[in-house]
């Protein structure tokens, strides 16, 4: 019985290279199957024919501060067939209402109020407010956008609290 097993094992070893498949080196066939997440939005809301229109923004990153800075910079440039209701206004800064996460706190998805500080004379129209609010709310973390106007020695004046849907 032992010789039979040895002969069978020897026959398998001899037959193995004769299976008809020749070995090859590893070949690169492209990228691994991974999920690709699109880059964050780098767009701002300008006006086209008196209505809000999403336009590409020339910004280095997708932070709200960069987007709002680009939105207000656009109001100082010729825009061709587009326009803005923010001429004469200046973007100052933002303040987020979310407190920092404490060490032992469970991190859950959060929403917050973003306060946008501006300066400038004149009336901030509904379309101007919509441009600010809708640009800021492209970041889904901001449930409400509050606009505050600061001018010189006068106390800050609230322009209101809005969502993009209310102003569109």
C-alpha positions as CSV (number, residue, x, y, z in Angstrom):
1,X,0.0,0.0,0.0
2,X,2.9,2.3,0.8
3,X,4.4,1.8,-2.6
4,X,1.1,2.5,-4.3
5,X,0.7,5.8,-2.4
6,X,4.3,6.7,-3.3
7,X,3.7,5.9,-7.0
8,X,0.5,7.9,-7.0
9,X,2.2,10.9,-5.4
10,X,5.1,10.6,-7.9
11,X,2.6,10.5,-10.8
12,X,0.8,13.7,-9.5
13,X,4.1,15.5,-9.2
14,X,5.1,14.5,-12.8
15,X,1.7,15.5,-14.2
16,X,1.5,18.8,-12.4
17,X,3.7,20.8,-14.8
18,X,1.8,19.3,-17.8
19,X,-1.5,21.0,-16.9
20,X,-1.2,23.3,-19.9
21,X,-1.1,26.7,-18.0
22,X,2.3,28.5,-18.1
23,X,3.2,30.7,-15.2
24,X,3.5,34.4,-15.8
25,X,4.7,37.4,-13.8
26,X,2.3,39.8,-12.1
27,X,0.7,42.2,-14.6
28,X,-0.6,45.6,-13.8
29,X,-4.2,46.0,-15.1
30,X,-5.2,49.4,-13.8
31,X,-6.3,51.0,-10.6
32,X,-7.7,49.0,-7.7
33,X,-11.5,49.1,-7.4
34,X,-11.9,51.9,-5.0
35,X,-14.7,54.4,-4.3
36,X,-13.9,57.9,-5.7
37,X,-15.5,60.8,-3.8
38,X,-16.0,63.9,-5.9
39,X,-14.2,67.0,-4.7
40,X,-16.1,69.4,-2.5
41,X,-18.0,72.2,-4.3
42,X,-16.0,75.3,-5.2
43,X,-18.9,77.3,-6.4
44,X,-20.6,80.6,-5.4
45,X,-24.0,82.0,-6.1
46,X,-24.1,85.0,-8.5
47,X,-27.1,86.5,-10.4
48,X,-28.0,85.7,-14.0
49,X,-31.1,87.5,-15.4
50,X,-32.1,88.5,-11.9
51,X,-32.0,85.0,-10.4
52,X,-29.5,83.0,-8.4
53,X,-27.1,81.0,-10.6
54,X,-24.3,78.7,-9.3
55,X,-21.0,79.7,-10.8
56,X,-17.4,78.3,-10.4
57,X,-15.3,80.1,-7.9
58,X,-11.6,80.8,-8.1
59,X,-10.6,79.6,-4.6
60,X,-7.8,77.5,-3.1
61,X,-10.0,75.3,-1.0
62,X,-13.7,74.6,-0.3
63,X,-14.0,76.3,3.1
64,X,-16.9,78.6,3.8
65,X,-14.5,81.5,4.4
66,X,-12.8,81.0,1.0
67,X,-16.1,80.8,-0.8
68,X,-17.6,83.9,0.9
69,X,-14.3,85.8,0.2
70,X,-14.6,84.8,-3.5
71,X,-18.3,85.8,-3.5
72,X,-17.6,89.3,-2.2
73,X,-14.4,89.7,-4.4
74,X,-16.7,89.0,-7.4
75,X,-18.7,92.1,-6.5
76,X,-15.6,94.3,-7.3
77,X,-15.1,92.8,-10.8
78,X,-16.9,93.0,-14.1
79,X,-19.0,89.9,-14.4
80,X,-20.1,90.0,-18.0
81,X,-23.6,88.4,-18.3
82,X,-23.7,87.8,-14.5
83,X,-24.3,90.2,-11.7
84,X,-24.2,90.5,-7.9
85,X,-26.4,92.3,-5.4
86,X,-23.4,92.7,-3.1
87,X,-21.7,95.7,-4.7
88,X,-20.7,98.1,-2.0
89,X,-20.5,95.4,0.7
90,X,-17.4,93.9,2.2
91,X,-17.0,90.4,3.8
92,X,-15.3,90.7,7.2
93,X,-15.4,87.2,8.9
94,X,-17.5,84.3,10.0
95,X,-18.3,82.8,13.4
96,X,-19.5,79.2,13.9
97,X,-21.8,78.4,16.8
98,X,-20.6,74.8,17.3
99,X,-18.6,74.5,20.5
100,X,-15.4,72.4,20.3
101,X,-15.9,68.7,20.9
102,X,-14.9,67.6,24.4
103,X,-12.6,64.6,24.8
104,X,-15.2,62.1,26.0
105,X,-18.1,63.4,23.8
106,X,-19.5,61.2,21.1
107,X,-19.0,62.8,17.8
108,X,-22.3,62.9,15.9
109,X,-23.1,64.8,12.7
110,X,-23.8,68.4,13.8
111,X,-25.5,71.4,12.3
112,X,-25.0,74.9,13.5
113,X,-25.6,78.5,12.9
114,X,-23.0,80.4,10.9
115,X,-22.8,84.1,11.5
116,X,-21.4,86.1,8.5
117,X,-20.1,89.6,9.3
118,X,-20.2,92.2,6.6
119,X,-19.9,95.9,6.3
120,X,-21.2,98.5,3.8
121,X,-23.7,101.2,3.3
122,X,-27.1,100.8,1.6
123,X,-29.8,98.2,1.7
124,X,-28.8,94.5,1.5
125,X,-31.5,93.1,-0.8
126,X,-33.2,89.8,-0.6
127,X,-31.1,88.6,-3.5
128,X,-27.9,89.8,-1.8
129,X,-28.9,87.8,1.4
130,X,-29.7,84.8,-0.8
131,X,-26.2,84.9,-2.4
132,X,-24.5,84.9,1.0
133,X,-26.8,82.3,2.6
134,X,-26.9,79.8,-0.4
135,X,-23.1,80.0,-0.9
136,X,-22.5,79.3,2.8
137,X,-25.1,76.5,3.0
138,X,-23.3,74.5,0.4
139,X,-21.6,73.1,3.5
140,X,-24.4,71.0,5.0
141,X,-23.2,71.6,8.5
142,X,-24.7,75.0,8.5
143,X,-28.5,74.8,9.2
144,X,-29.0,78.6,9.6
145,X,-27.0,81.5,8.4
146,X,-27.1,84.8,10.3
147,X,-26.0,88.0,8.7
148,X,-24.6,90.8,10.8
149,X,-23.6,94.2,9.5
150,X,-20.8,96.1,11.3
151,X,-20.2,99.8,10.3
152,X,-17.8,102.1,12.0
153,X,-18.7,103.3,15.4
154,X,-22.3,102.1,15.2
155,X,-23.5,98.9,17.0
156,X,-23.7,95.8,14.9
157,X,-27.0,95.4,13.1
158,X,-28.6,92.0,12.4
159,X,-29.8,91.5,8.9
160,X,-31.6,88.3,9.9
161,X,-31.3,84.5,10.1
162,X,-32.1,82.5,7.0
163,X,-31.9,79.3,5.1
164,X,-31.3,79.1,1.4
165,X,-34.8,77.6,0.8
166,X,-36.4,80.7,2.4
167,X,-34.7,83.1,0.1
168,X,-34.8,81.3,-3.2
